[in-house]
Amino acid sequence: MTEKYRLRWWPNLTEGTFRESSKYDARYNCIALAAGNNKKWWEPLGYWPFDNSENSVEGWARAFETLGYQRCGLDHSLDELYEKVAIYATPNGEATHMARQLSDGRWLSKLGRNVDIEHINLDVLNNRLNYGQTVLILRRRKKN
């Protein structure tokens, strides 16, 4: 990912706030990555392994609840007992992005069809242009 492209779409994603963790791969997106799947592009109007097809924060949250996640507001702190995912939305409420917390507290995101990145916090992807901001965190108990 070029610096010009990165700063155009994610102006808070500056040196030291992230690292690329995969090569370009258009087979999967951020929703699939949050669910732990890097084989298929997940979207409510395409491949969507859930009963609902609502393309909204509520629809995405209900989908992840079927995977055992529970809502925990905006608590993005590291909790060794839980794995967490975050949903981003634009100011008009459109769900736009998901990230998954790693065991060290950093977050993993897939930037559209581009690369996966590990980022230090959720705020580095906040912006008005495309992802909006984090609006909901879900968690589920880690498997032993």
LUMLO-431610 format. One line per field, with one value per atom (N, C-alpha, C): residue in three letters; x, y, z. Coordinates in steps of 0.02 Angstrom, whole numbers, plus 32768, in hexadecimal, padded with zeros to 4 digits. Layout:
BEGIN
rest: ALA,...
X: X,...
Y: Y,...
Z: Z,...
end
This chain:
BEGIN
rest: MET,MET,MET,THR,THR,THR,GLU,GLU,GLU,LYS,LYS,LYS,TYR,TYR,TYR,ARG,ARG,ARG,LEU,LEU,LEU,ARG,ARG,ARG,TRP,TRP,TRP,TRP,TRP,TRP,PRO,PRO,PRO,ASN,ASN,ASN,LEU,LEU,LEU,THR,THR,THR,GLU,GLU,GLU,GLY,GLY,GLY,THR,THR,THR,PHE,PHE,PHE,ARG,ARG,ARG,GLU,GLU,GLU,SER,SER,SER,SER,SER,SER,LYS,LYS,LYS,TYR,TYR,TYR,ASP,ASP,ASP,ALA,ALA,ALA,ARG,ARG,ARG,TYR,TYR,TYR,ASN,ASN,ASN,CYS,CYS,CYS,ILE,ILE,ILE,ALA,ALA,ALA,LEU,LEU,LEU,ALA,ALA,ALA,ALA,ALA,ALA,GLY,GLY,GLY,ASN,ASN,ASN,ASN,ASN,ASN,LYS,LYS,LYS,LYS,LYS,LYS,TRP,TRP,TRP,TRP,TRP,TRP,GLU,GLU,GLU,PRO,PRO,PRO,LEU,LEU,LEU,GLY,GLY,GLY,TYR,TYR,TYR,TRP,TRP,TRP,PRO,PRO,PRO,PHE,PHE,PHE,ASP,ASP,ASP,ASN,ASN,ASN,SER,SER,SER,GLU,GLU,GLU,ASN,ASN,ASN,SER,SER,SER,VAL,VAL,VAL,GLU,GLU,GLU,GLY,GLY,GLY,TRP,TRP,TRP,ALA,ALA,ALA,ARG,ARG,ARG,ALA,ALA,ALA,PHE,PHE,PHE,GLU,GLU,GLU,THR,THR,THR,LEU,LEU,LEU,GLY,GLY,GLY,TYR,TYR,TYR,GLN,GLN,GLN,ARG,ARG,ARG,CYS,CYS,CYS,GLY,GLY,GLY,LEU,LEU,LEU,ASP,ASP,ASP,HIS,HIS,HIS,SER,SER,SER,LEU,LEU,LEU,ASP,ASP,ASP,GLU,GLU,GLU,LEU,LEU,LEU,TYR,TYR,TYR,GLU,GLU,GLU,LYS,LYS,LYS,VAL,VAL,VAL,ALA,ALA,ALA,ILE,ILE,ILE,TYR,TYR,TYR,ALA,ALA,ALA,THR,THR,THR,PRO,PRO,PRO,ASN,ASN,ASN,GLY,GLY,GLY,GLU,GLU,GLU,ALA,ALA,ALA,THR,THR,THR,HIS,HIS,HIS,MET,MET,MET,ALA,ALA,ALA,ARG,ARG,ARG,GLN,GLN,GLN,LEU,LEU,LEU,SER,SER,SER,ASP,ASP,ASP,GLY,GLY,GLY,ARG,ARG,ARG,TRP,TRP,TRP,LEU,LEU,LEU,SER,SER,SER,LYS,LYS,LYS,LEU,LEU,LEU,GLY,GLY,GLY,ARG,ARG,ARG,ASN,ASN,ASN,VAL,VAL,VAL,ASP,ASP,ASP,ILE,ILE,ILE,GLU,GLU,GLU,HIS,HIS,HIS,ILE,ILE,ILE,ASN,ASN,ASN,LEU,LEU,LEU,ASP,ASP,ASP,VAL,VAL,VAL,LEU,LEU,LEU,ASN,ASN,ASN,ASN,ASN,ASN,ARG,ARG,ARG,LEU,LEU,LEU,ASN,ASN,ASN,TYR,TYR,TYR,GLY,GLY,GLY,GLN,GLN,GLN,THR,THR,THR,VAL,VAL,VAL,LEU,LEU,LEU,ILE,ILE,ILE,LEU,LEU,LEU,ARG,ARG,ARG,ARG,ARG,ARG,ARG,ARG,ARG,LYS,LYS,LYS,LYS,LYS,LYS,ASN,ASN,ASN
X: 802B,8000,802E,8021,804B,8039,8068,805C,8026,8028,7FF7,7FB0,7FA7,7F66,7F4F,7F7C,7F6C,7F56,7F7C,7F6B,7F2D,7F1E,7EE1,7EA3,7EA4,7E69,7E69,7EA4,7EAA,7EDE,7ECD,7EFF,7F1D,7EFC,7F17,7F46,7F4A,7F73,7FBA,7FE0,8022,8058,8096,80CE,80CC,80D6,80D8,8094,805D,801B,8001,8026,800F,804A,803C,806B,8042,8058,8036,8044,8010,8019,8005,7FF4,7FE7,7FF4,7FF7,7FFB,7FB4,7FAF,7F6E,7F4B,7F0B,7EE3,7E9A,7E7D,7E38,7E04,7E19,7DE8,7DBB,7DD2,7DAB,7DAB,7D7F,7D79,7D7F,7D74,7D7C,7D4A,7D0E,7CDC,7CF2,7D08,7D21,7D5E,7D8B,7DC8,7DB5,7D85,7D6F,7D54,7D34,7D18,7D4C,7D89,7DBE,7DBF,7DA5,7DA2,7DC4,7DF6,7E16,7E0F,7DD8,7DCC,7D94,7D68,7D2D,7D1B,7D00,7CE8,7CA3,7C99,7C59,7C35,7BF7,7BCD,7B84,7B59,7B13,7AEF,7B02,7ADF,7B06,7B3A,7B61,7B66,7BA3,7BAC,7BA5,7B76,7B67,7B4E,7B77,7B64,7B36,7B09,7ADC,7A95,7A64,7A1E,7A09,7A24,7A0F,7A3B,7A21,7A49,7A48,7A40,7A3C,7A83,7A8F,7AD1,7AD3,7AD9,7AD9,7B01,7B0E,7B30,7B08,7AC8,7A9D,7A9F,7A9C,7A9F,7AE1,7B19,7B5A,7B61,7B49,7B4D,7B25,7AE8,7ABF,7AE1,7B02,7B25,7B5D,7B84,7BBB,7BA1,7B66,7B48,7B3B,7B2C,7B22,7B63,7B9C,7BDE,7BF3,7BC6,7BD5,7BEB,7BED,7C02,7BC8,7BDA,7BA9,7BC0,7B91,7BA2,7BC0,7BF2,7C11,7C1E,7BF0,7BF5,7C31,7C5B,7C98,7CD6,7CCE,7D07,7D38,7D6D,7D9F,7DDE,7DDA,7E15,7E24,7E62,7E77,7E5D,7E3D,7E26,7E3B,7E67,7E84,7E51,7E16,7DE2,7DB8,7DBB,7D8F,7DB5,7D97,7DAE,7D7A,7D91,7D64,7D68,7D2F,7D2C,7D0B,7D1C,7D01,7CDD,7CA6,7C81,7C88,7C9A,7C9E,7C61,7C4E,7C16,7C20,7C02,7C04,7BD3,7BD6,7BA8,7B5E,7B4E,7B08,7AF4,7B21,7B11,7B20,7B40,7B51,7B8C,7B84,7BBB,7BEE,7C2E,7C62,7C9E,7CAD,7CEB,7CE7,7D10,7D18,7D62,7D75,7DB9,7DB5,7DEA,7DED,7E29,7E1F,7E55,7E83,7EC3,7EF6,7F06,7F29,7F36,7F63,7F86,7FB0,7F8D,7F4E,7F27,7F24,7F51,7F4C,7F10,7F00,7EC6,7EDC,7EB6,7EC3,7E8A,7E9B,7E6A,7E7E,7E4C,7E55,7E3E,7E69,7E58,7E3A,7DF8,7DD6,7DF1,7E04,7E22,7E6E,7E88,7ECF,7EEE,7F1B,7F42,7F20,7F36,7F24,7F57,7F41,7F70,7F62,7F96,7F8F,7F97,7F68,7F6C,7F68,7F86,7F8E,7F4C,7F1C,7EDB,7EA7,7E69,7E32,7E2F,7E46,7E3F,7E66,7E9B,7EC4,7E9E,7E66,7E3E,7E02,7DF7,7DBF,7DC9,7D97,7D97,7D53,7D45,7D03,7CFD,7D35,7D33,7D16,7D29,7D12,7CFC,7D22,7D10,7CE8,7CE8,7CC5,7CEC,7CCA,7CEB,7CCF,7CF2,7CDB,7C9A,7C68,7C27,7C11,7C32,7C1D,7C56,7C5F,7C8E,7C66,7C77,7C59,7C90,7C7F,7CB1,7C93,7CBF,7CAB,7CE4,7CD1,7D02,7D31,7D71,7DA3,7D9A,7DA8,7DA7,7DE9,7DE5,7E23,7E4F
Y: 7FC6,8000,803D,806A,80A6,80D8,8100,8132,8164,8178,81A7,818B,814C,812B,8126,810F,8107,8148,817D,81BD,81DD,81CD,81E7,81CA,8189,8168,8161,815D,8155,8185,81C5,81F8,81EE,81CA,81BE,8182,815E,8122,8136,814E,8168,8137,8144,811A,810D,80CF,80BD,80AA,80B6,80A5,8063,8045,8008,7FE3,7FA5,7F81,7F53,7F4D,7F20,7ED9,7EAF,7E6A,7E36,7E4E,7E20,7E45,7E1E,7E3C,7E49,7E6F,7E7D,7E3B,7E36,7DFA,7E0F,7E0C,7E22,7DEC,7DB1,7D7A,7D86,7DAC,7DB4,7DFD,7E0E,7E54,7E57,7E93,7E9E,7E77,7E6C,7E47,7DFE,7DE1,7D9C,7D97,7DC7,7DC6,7DCB,7DF5,7DFB,7DB9,7D93,7D52,7D1A,7D2A,7CF8,7CD0,7CEC,7CCA,7CF4,7CDA,7D00,7CDC,7CB9,7C93,7CB0,7CDA,7CF0,7D38,7D5D,7DA1,7D9D,7DB7,7DB5,7DF8,7DF6,7E32,7E1C,7E44,7E30,7E22,7E42,7E36,7E06,7DE8,7DB6,7D78,7D60,7D28,7D41,7D26,7D3C,7D00,7CE1,7CA2,7CAA,7CD9,7CE9,7CED,7CEB,7CED,7D32,7D67,7DAA,7DC3,7DF2,7E10,7E5C,7E75,7EBD,7EDB,7F06,7F26,7F66,7F5C,7F94,7F7F,7FAD,7F9C,7F67,7F71,7F41,7EFC,7EFB,7EBC,7E98,7EBE,7E9F,7E86,7EAD,7E99,7E58,7E55,7E19,7DDD,7DE8,7DB2,7D96,7DC2,7DAB,7D8F,7DA3,7D84,7D3A,7D27,7CE0,7CB9,7CDC,7CBC,7CBC,7CD1,7CD0,7D12,7D47,7D88,7DAA,7DD4,7DFC,7E45,7E72,7EB9,7ECF,7EFA,7F16,7F60,7F82,7FCA,7FDE,8008,801E,8009,7FD6,7FBE,7F99,7FBC,7F9E,7F8A,7F8A,7F76,7F2C,7F1A,7ED5,7EAE,7E77,7E4A,7E04,7DE6,7DA5,7D6D,7D77,7D43,7D46,7D7F,7D8A,7D9D,7D8C,7DA7,7DDB,7E11,7E48,7E5B,7E74,7E90,7ED5,7F00,7F44,7F50,7F75,7F8A,7FD6,7FEC,8033,8047,8087,80A0,80E9,80FF,8146,816C,81AF,81D7,81C9,81B2,81A3,815C,8137,80F6,80BB,80C6,8090,8069,8027,7FFC,7FFA,8003,800B,7FDD,7FC8,7FA4,7F7C,7F47,7F21,7F15,7F0F,7EFF,7ECB,7EA4,7E70,7E7F,7E7A,7E86,7E49,7E56,7E22,7E17,7DE1,7DCF,7E01,7E2D,7E5F,7EA3,7EA7,7EE5,7F0E,7F00,7F22,7F07,7F27,7F14,7EFF,7ED1,7EB9,7ECF,7EED,7F05,7EF2,7EE9,7EE1,7F22,7F43,7F83,7F78,7F6D,7F60,7F22,7F28,7EF0,7EF1,7F1E,7F29,7EFA,7F12,7EEA,7EE5,7EB6,7EB3,7EDE,7EFF,7F24,7F15,7F19,7F19,7F61,7F7B,7FC1,7FC7,7FFD,8003,800F,802F,803A,8043,8048,804E,8093,80C6,810B,811A,80F4,8105,80FB,80D7,80D0,80FE,8124,8153,818B,8199,81D3,81DB,8215,8224,820A,81FE,81EC,81A8,8176,8133,8108,8101,80D3,80F3,8134,8153,8147,8129,811B,80DC,80C4,8088,8098,806E,807A,8041,8007,7FCE,7F9B,7F80,7F49,7F0D,7ED4,7E94,7E67,7E3B,7E0E,7DC9,7D97,7D53,7D33,7D06,7CE4,7CBB,7CC0,7C9A,7C50,7C29,7BE0,7BCA,7B99,7B81,7B5A
Z: 8000,8000,8000,7FD2,7FCF,8005,8018,804C,8035,7FF6,7FDC,7FE1,7FCD,7FD2,801A,8045,808C,80AC,80A1,80C0,80A2,8063,8045,8067,8073,808E,80DA,80F7,8140,815A,8160,8172,81B8,81E4,8227,8229,81F2,81EE,81DA,820A,81FD,8214,8201,8215,8260,8273,82B9,82D6,82B1,82CC,82B0,8280,8260,8240,822D,8202,81D5,8197,8169,817F,817F,8196,8161,8125,80EE,80AC,8078,8035,801D,7FE7,7FC7,7FB9,7FCB,7FBF,7FBC,7F81,7F77,7F84,7F9C,7FA7,7FE3,8014,8052,8067,8096,80AD,80F9,8113,815B,8185,816C,8192,819A,8162,8164,8192,818C,81B6,8200,8211,8257,8271,8244,8257,8255,823F,823C,81FC,81C5,8185,8150,812F,80F9,80B6,80AE,8070,8044,8062,803D,8050,8020,802B,804A,8087,80A9,80A1,808D,808C,808C,80AB,80B2,8070,803A,7FFB,7FCE,7FE9,7FC4,7FEF,7FFC,8029,8070,8094,80D8,80FF,8128,8149,8186,8182,81BA,81A0,81CE,81BB,81A2,81C0,81AB,8173,814C,8116,811B,8157,8161,8161,8132,812B,8155,8196,81C5,8203,822E,826D,8293,8296,82BA,8298,8256,8232,823B,8238,8242,828A,82BA,8300,830B,82F1,82F9,82D8,829F,827E,82AB,82C9,82F4,8336,834A,8386,8379,833B,832C,832F,832F,8338,8381,83AD,83F5,8412,83EB,8404,8429,8459,847E,847B,847B,8478,84BA,84B5,84F3,84E9,84C8,84BF,8497,84B4,8493,84BB,84E3,850C,84DF,84CB,849F,84C5,8508,8530,8525,8530,852A,8567,855B,8590,857B,85A1,858E,8589,85A5,85A2,8563,853F,8506,84C8,848E,844F,843B,841B,840C,83C2,83A9,8366,836C,833D,833D,82FB,8300,82C4,82BD,8281,8271,8248,824C,8224,8215,81DF,81CC,81F8,81F7,8220,8211,81D3,81C4,81D8,81FA,8214,81E7,81AE,8180,819A,81A3,81B9,8182,8194,8161,8169,81A7,81B2,81F2,81F6,8234,8240,827F,8294,82CB,82D2,8307,8334,8376,83A4,83A8,83A9,83AF,83F9,8408,844E,8472,844E,846E,8475,8460,8466,8426,83F6,83B6,838F,8358,8330,82EA,82CC,8289,825C,8223,81F3,81AC,8183,813B,811B,80F6,80D8,8092,8091,8051,8030,7FF1,7FCC,7FD3,7FFB,8001,8034,805C,808B,80CF,80F7,813E,8163,8197,81C1,820A,8232,827B,8290,82B7,82CC,8317,8331,837A,839F,837E,839D,8366,837A,834A,832A,834E,8336,82F7,82E9,82AE,826D,826D,8231,822F,8265,8267,8234,820C,81E0,81C0,81A9,818B,8144,8122,80DC,80CD,80F4,80E3,811E,8152,8188,81BF,81C5,81FD,823D,826E,82AE,82CD,8300,8324,8348,833D,835D,838B,8385,83AE,83B3,83EF,83FB,8411,83F7,840C,8426,8454,8470,8478,8478,8489,84B0,84DB,8505,84D8,84E7,84C1,84CE,849B,84A4,84C3,84EE,850F,84E1
end
